[in-house]
Amino acid sequence: MSKTKNLHTGKETIRSVNSCLVPVFACDGWEISTVEALGNKATGYHPLQQRLAKFHGSQCGFCTPGWVMNFYSAIQSKQQISLADIEDITDGNICRCTGYRPILDAVKSLAADAPEHLKRKCGNMDSCQIQTCQRFYDDLVKIDIRPPVILQDSSSNKWVKATDMM
């Protein structure tokens, strides 16, 4: 998940990004959170991670971090999500194990307009609802690393970050 600020308007934008498609230099000035900072075995899992597990949405686990961060980004950027929002959010993630139904059911149960059968699937709604995480976004570990403008490998090849359009 990335958090960026528009230099002209000052408005912050939270979004999910595919790390394999974003060059490292494009991340300059971004606040980046990973699934490890969201929740883990040592510090406890985020309610979204717990919900996905409760709905059996994780089989081999390979795609799970991507799904979790994609949905977490959506929840952080928009207070209430609808079923229609969830359909749009799922774009770009693949899973070869679950057939998508458990993953989508887990997240659809969070929607403001969630069907009753998904809400009931949680059992005790108080224990299944997304509530404020014990650690807030601002308390997550942040490392402010400013990469150099020029990177050079051992063969003297240079990768230069364009900082100006002139």
C-alpha positions, 0 to 999 in steps of 0.5 A: 500500500502506498500513501502519497501526497499531491504536491499541488493540492496537498491531498493524500492518496492511499492506493494498492500498487503492484510492486512488480510494475513500479520502478523503485525510483517512482516510489520516491517520497511515498509512504509504503506499508507491507503486509508484514507491518499490517499484521503477523504472527508475532504482533497479531493479525489484522482483522482483515487477515483474520476474516480471510482465514475464517472464510477459508480464503487462503489455500497455498498462501502465495496470493494472500498478501496481495489480496490483503493489501489490496483490500486494506488499501481500499478500506483505508482510502474509503470509509465504507465499501460497497459490493460494487467497489469490491468488484473493482478492487479485485482487478489485478489479483489472481488465485489458482487455489480457491476459485475466488469464492471464499476470498470474495465472500470474506471481503464482501462480508465487509461491504456496507450492503453485504448480503445477510448470508455473508454477515451470518457466516461470521457467527458472532458479528462483534468478533467478526467485524473490522474494528480499528486495528490495535496499531494505527497506520501512523504507528506502523514502522516507517523507514524513510530511505531516500535513494540516490538520484543515480545508481551505478552497477559494477559494470558502470551502467547508470540508472538515473532518476528523472527529477525534471521534465526540462 
